[in-house]
Amino acid sequence: MDYDDSQETLLQISRRYNQPIASLLLNIQKEGHSKRQKLSTGFLKHLQCFRFESPGSNLLLREWISAFDNSNYVALSYTWQPSNYEDQDSHGFDIQNRARDAEFESPVRDSVFERIASYMTFHGVELLWIDRHSIKQRSDRESKLEKKRALECMDWVYKQSDHPVALLGRPLASGRELELLKMILMDELEYGDFNEALELLYSITNDSWWQRAWTFQENYKGGRNMTLLIPNPEGYEAPEEVSVILKNIPGEVCVNSVVFSSRLTEFCGKVRSTLSPGGEINHMIDSILSSTGRYNLLLEESQTMSPTVIAAVEKRGVANVWDRLPIIGNCCSYPVRMDSEKLRDRGHSLSLSMLTMCLLNGEILNNALSNERVSLNLTISSYLKARTFKKISSPEEVKSLTFNKGCRFVHARLNESGVSTRGHLWKLGRTIHTGRFSSRRPWVQKQGHGLSPVQRQCLTQLCQELRESANSRTLAKCITMYLKGDANGKVDFQFGENYMQMMMIEVAEAIAAGKKLRLGRLRDSRESMAVFIWDGHRTGDFVFTSSRAKKDDHEDFISNDVDNHVSVEVNGEPGVDQDFENPPLLYVNRWALGICFFVGCERVMVTFPWPQELAETLV
């Protein structure tokens, strides 16, 4: 069914189906779990683009390019339905058919072609990709199948393009509005102009382009290349001194989407901290941030972006509500997807299908025993914001939200007890007090390729300490071998963003700061093969780790994947022996960064039990 239950609470959904949420999730996994996604590159290798026959021409000629070989094309983002500000006239432009032997009138608004033609002429870009004509829209079986394949990888059209461009609808109405926009982007706004500027931004970001799910994906995947075109019909000119941020082209003002988002987020934060916002001002700020808030400025470093992305897609309009599943999957880089058509036809909940997809892609729920029960009187996006694990600790040298995106369980599956995954379970042992290490660092022979001299000295000190005990000498040997490889530029254990190097740096910096470390051994071994940075206030006895390198893209398919890495302190079931049952039932506690060596050691299956509220039978 196409019923949209995104505004229903989990309690309402559970009562509608008369089953606990966990049981409903298991049914969705059974009936709608698709294989790991492998997107065919055929659509991108034969990308249908258009060029205007000549400057000022109303005829667009069709040609095919490979988006992997040629990224010099405009990927156009616009709404199919006109905003309240746009002229609805159409059929003024002709499109060459696929056989290239005839033309037909385009149903796309004339203003869309006129605006993008002006941009392309100004920037010297000749090729245009536009979904209405670059993807088959007919309803026959073959066209529908081709359209499905195209929609699955449409985000890559924007990701590959050097010129993703969005057409906003709300025009600048006066020179004063342009002046306000300039001052916001340059951080030059005076206190007395805050209210007027806020009203302008509220109006701009309430335009229909900001309210659609597909355009959200296009903006998200266009990334730092995405350009926003704001209509400027009266030709008000931005001053020369802001030309780096705000550019003039005929009839438009251009601004980079990331810059626009960042400046608006900073401005809204300044308004909140400076004024005493009332209900109306708070409403405008919330609306602006909901439309264009910059996540790295809004979220804590210990959070993941996925719940916020899901909330953003959930609130936006889309013709087919089940399209939200692939949009969320694309934006969150989920390799495991759901069979939307089968789930819809069998009457499953869309909201719970989203939650199932999140869990199958390894998103971590905070099931800690110390947690209070989370109410089911929440929508799925609100529940995820409340229940998702928020204690991730990212390495200092990487962007936290980028790192956190990969903090997901490996090969996750749902069962009656909870979420199962595979990895290594480390029993924590001896504490090393690095504050007692000698202040005289050992001499190291060579400059490292990934580690600084001081970092190499600190790790050498650690190795000296580890050699003092028989059950940690192999760990010392492994770290020493890593240091030799670093000196020679030939380091083992690399994958993706080189997680091992990150952890070596983190442990070295912890030693330099005099922090405590704790050794870890696998359950069935007496030898310590891991060392974790340890907070003196922690009481945990085990750490669970798992990692998986992302699937590389292939000539014939795209994996749409990220590197996974989990390293979390865990507790066991109360009253159960600390060596745990098989498979162990684990409860998350805190993140625990550290160095682990487990080559040749089999991964164990563990289960993270459902949070209490998901497994409850409701009356």
QUIRANOR-V457221 format. One record per backbone hydrogen bond with DSSP energy under -1.0 kcal/mol. NH is the residue of the N-H (numbers start at 1). CO is the residue of the C=O. If there is no record, write none. Layout:
# QUIRANOR-V457221
NH,CO / NH,CO
This chain:
# QUIRANOR-V457221
8,5 / 10,378 / 11,376 / 13,9 / 14,10 / 15,11 / 16,12 / 17,13 / 18,14 / 19,14 / 22,614 / 24,20 / 25,21 / 26,22 / 27,23 / 28,24 / 29,25 / 30,26 / 31,27 / 32,28 / 33,29 / 34,337 / 37,335 / 39,558 / 41,556 / 45,41 / 46,42 / 47,65 / 49,63 / 50,128 / 51,61 / 53,59 / 57,54 / 60,94 / 61,51 / 63,49 / 65,47 / 67,44 / 70,66 / 73,71 / 74,127 / 75,163 / 76,129 / 77,165 / 86,83 / 91,106 / 94,58 / 95,104 / 96,60 / 97,102 / 100,97 / 104,95 / 106,93 / 110,89 / 113,109 / 114,110 / 115,111 / 116,112 / 117,113 / 118,114 / 119,115 / 120,116 / 121,117 / 122,118 / 123,119 / 124,120 / 125,120 / 128,50 / 129,74 / 133,130 / 134,130 / 135,131 / 144,140 / 145,141 / 146,142 / 147,143 / 148,144 / 149,145 / 150,146 / 151,147 / 152,148 / 156,153 / 157,154 / 159,155 / 160,156 / 162,71 / 163,73 / 165,75 / 166,227 / 167,77 / 168,229 / 172,231 / 178,174 / 179,175 / 180,176 / 181,177 / 182,178 / 183,179 / 184,180 / 185,181 / 186,182 / 188,183 / 193,190 / 194,191 / 197,193 / 198,194 / 199,195 / 200,196 / 201,197 / 202,198 / 203,199 / 204,200 / 205,201 / 207,204 / 210,207 / 211,208 / 213,317 / 216,212 / 217,213 / 218,214 / 219,215 / 220,216 / 221,217 / 222,218 / 223,219 / 225,222 / 226,223 / 227,164 / 228,255 / 229,166 / 230,253 / 232,251 / 235,232 / 242,239 / 243,240 / 245,242 / 246,242 / 247,254 / 249,252 / 252,249 / 253,230 / 254,247 / 255,228 / 257,226 / 260,256 / 261,257 / 262,258 / 263,259 / 264,260 / 265,261 / 266,262 / 267,263 / 268,264 / 269,265 / 270,266 / 271,267 / 272,268 / 273,269 / 274,270 / 275,271 / 282,278 / 283,279 / 284,280 / 285,281 / 286,282 / 287,283 / 288,284 / 289,285 / 290,286 / 291,287 / 292,288 / 293,289 / 297,294 / 298,294 / 299,295 / 303,300 / 309,305 / 310,306 / 311,307 / 312,308 / 313,309 / 314,310 / 315,311 / 317,211 / 323,320 / 324,321 / 325,322 / 327,323 / 328,324 / 329,325 / 330,326 / 331,327 / 332,328 / 334,329 / 339,32 / 340,338 / 343,339 / 344,340 / 345,341 / 346,342 / 347,344 / 348,343 / 353,349 / 354,350 / 355,351 / 356,352 / 357,353 / 358,354 / 359,355 / 360,356 / 361,357 / 362,359 / 363,358 / 366,387 / 367,365 / 371,368 / 378,376 / 383,379 / 384,380 / 385,381 / 386,382 / 387,383 / 388,384 / 389,364 / 392,302 / 398,395 / 403,399 / 404,400 / 405,401 / 406,403 / 407,404 / 408,406 / 409,362 / 413,420 / 415,418 / 419,608 / 420,413 / 421,606 / 422,410 / 423,604 / 424,545 / 426,543 / 427,521 / 428,541 / 429,519 / 432,517 / 434,432 / 436,433 / 437,434 / 449,486 / 456,452 / 457,453 / 458,454 / 459,455 / 460,456 / 461,457 / 462,458 / 463,459 / 464,460 / 465,461 / 466,462 / 467,463 / 468,465 / 469,466 / 472,469 / 476,472 / 477,473 / 478,474 / 479,475 / 480,476 / 481,477 / 482,478 / 483,479 / 484,480 / 485,481 / 486,482 / 487,483 / 488,484 / 490,485 / 498,495 / 502,498 / 503,499 / 504,500 / 505,501 / 506,502 / 507,503 / 508,504 / 509,505 / 510,506 / 511,507 / 512,508 / 513,509 / 514,511 / 515,510 / 517,432 / 518,532 / 519,430 / 520,530 / 521,427 / 523,425 / 525,522 / 528,471 / 529,520 / 530,520 / 531,595 / 532,518 / 533,593 / 534,516 / 538,535 / 543,426 / 544,568 / 545,424 / 546,566 / 548,564 / 554,557 / 558,39 / 564,548 / 565,406 / 566,546 / 568,544 / 569,590 / 570,542 / 571,587 / 576,573 / 580,577 / 586,607 / 587,571 / 589,569 / 592,567 / 595,531 / 597,529 / 601,598 / 604,423 / 606,421 / 607,584 / 608,419 / 610,417 / 614,611
